[in-house]
């Protein structure tokens, strides 16, 4: 790992000491060196798709943080190189840039449709597959996932594919980061994670309303009908994903997410009986 970090640091052109961000996830390593960040992805990453995603980010610096270099490689791992941006503080959710995020997503969804298929449903499946079934409450989460209908990704817009507040940094204004799942898909999925947090009682009503209203006012195209008609199943899928990850990491927010999974089970089983 030290060799990988040193090689990534050399790509940044900075002589500062490297700092690993977000811990070592094994498959993805992110290193900050001064004002530059390098991100090493797994060796089996679809390089052609990643190249397309980098091109889109470079073409829209008003929305997406643009890469500093074309795709690089360390051994057999693709590495992307980015300017460092200040992340959103998690200390005060009310001060988080909900309106700015909604406006960025609305403008992203209005761009010409191009690029690979967005990676949203695959992320949810991977989270479920990684959940040990013997963990407390895992049975509820796995049952909720089993009852969901197929997670279709109907491509009709350019979407981020894995949006949450952690995918936002400030550098000359707020910008979207992490283009690993950027591509063509249903824009409702970019709204589904905050919708899931709202439905689980984690995100306060007023913050959800601020986010949703700004998205609509900026011309967002994800909700042509009533919001929950479009958001219901994607939000349920994200509840299941977040509950699985919370169980594995011991996050404090696990209880409302597990309770939301119980409601999903009750709703679907009641519908089946009806």
HUZI-V814088 format. One record per residue. N is the residue number from 1. PHI is phi in whole degrees, -180 to 180 (* if undefined). Layout:
BEGIN
{{N | PHI} {N | PHI}}
END
This chain:
BEGIN
{{1 | *} {2 | -60} {3 | -65} {4 | -63} {5 | -62} {6 | -63} {7 | -67} {8 | -64} {9 | -61} {10 | -67} {11 | -76} {12 | -81} {13 | 77} {14 | -107} {15 | -97} {16 | -69} {17 | -71} {18 | -73} {19 | -129} {20 | -79} {21 | -99} {22 | 73} {23 | 78} {24 | -95} {25 | -89} {26 | 82} {27 | -81} {28 | -131} {29 | -126} {30 | -119} {31 | -126} {32 | -101} {33 | -131} {34 | 63} {35 | -101} {36 | -130} {37 | -124} {38 | -116} {39 | -127} {40 | -96} {41 | -105} {42 | -60} {43 | -64} {44 | -91} {45 | -60} {46 | -72} {47 | -68} {48 | -62} {49 | -65} {50 | -64} {51 | -59} {52 | -62} {53 | -65} {54 | -65} {55 | -63} {56 | -65} {57 | -62} {58 | -67} {59 | -81} {60 | -134} {61 | -68} {62 | -75} {63 | -118} {64 | -117} {65 | -61} {66 | -81} {67 | -68} {68 | -86} {69 | -143} {70 | -63} {71 | -57} {72 | -110} {73 | -137} {74 | -122} {75 | 57} {76 | -107} {77 | -103} {78 | -71} {79 | -130} {80 | -104} {81 | -126} {82 | -136} {83 | -71} {84 | -78} {85 | -126} {86 | -75} {87 | -76} {88 | -69} {89 | -74} {90 | -92} {91 | -71} {92 | -134} {93 | -56} {94 | -68} {95 | -91} {96 | -69} {97 | -80} {98 | -65} {99 | -65} {100 | -62} {101 | -63} {102 | -61} {103 | -66} {104 | -62} {105 | -65} {106 | -60} {107 | -70} {108 | -61} {109 | -67} {110 | -89} {111 | -72} {112 | -55} {113 | -74} {114 | -158} {115 | 103} {116 | -76} {117 | -70} {118 | -65} {119 | -100} {120 | -57} {121 | -59} {122 | -62} {123 | -64} {124 | -67} {125 | -61} {126 | -63} {127 | -64} {128 | -70} {129 | -64} {130 | -85} {131 | -78} {132 | -64} {133 | -68} {134 | -91} {135 | -69} {136 | -56} {137 | 75} {138 | -62} {139 | -62} {140 | -67} {141 | -65} {142 | -66} {143 | -66} {144 | -60} {145 | -65} {146 | -60} {147 | -85} {148 | -70} {149 | -70} {150 | -55} {151 | -89} {152 | -81} {153 | -122} {154 | -77} {155 | -75} {156 | -141} {157 | -159} {158 | -86} {159 | -127} {160 | -71} {161 | 93} {162 | -154} {163 | -83} {164 | -157} {165 | -63} {166 | -70} {167 | -98} {168 | -136} {169 | -135} {170 | -109} {171 | -153} {172 | 69} {173 | 122} {174 | -74} {175 | -136} {176 | -78} {177 | -126} {178 | 63} {179 | -95} {180 | -60} {181 | -117} {182 | -59} {183 | 164} {184 | -86} {185 | -172} {186 | -84} {187 | -64} {188 | -61} {189 | -68} {190 | -73} {191 | -99} {192 | -74} {193 | -69} {194 | -62} {195 | -63} {196 | -65} {197 | -65} {198 | -65} {199 | -65} {200 | -83} {201 | 84} {202 | -87} {203 | -95} {204 | -61} {205 | -55} {206 | -68} {207 | -70} {208 | -61} {209 | -64} {210 | -61} {211 | -62} {212 | -67} {213 | -64} {214 | -65} {215 | -58} {216 | -66} {217 | -66} {218 | -88} {219 | 95} {220 | -57} {221 | -105} {222 | -74} {223 | -124} {224 | -71} {225 | -114} {226 | -59} {227 | -58} {228 | -79} {229 | -62} {230 | -86} {231 | -89} {232 | -55} {233 | -70} {234 | -58} {235 | -66} {236 | -62} {237 | -62} {238 | -72} {239 | -58} {240 | -63} {241 | -62} {242 | -67} {243 | -65} {244 | -62} {245 | -67} {246 | -65} {247 | -62} {248 | -75} {249 | -103} {250 | 73} {251 | -66} {252 | -66} {253 | -79} {254 | -67} {255 | -62} {256 | -65} {257 | -71} {258 | -65} {259 | -63} {260 | -64} {261 | -64} {262 | -62} {263 | -67} {264 | -61} {265 | -61} {266 | -62} {267 | -65} {268 | -70} {269 | -69} {270 | -65} {271 | -64} {272 | -64} {273 | -69} {274 | -72}}
END
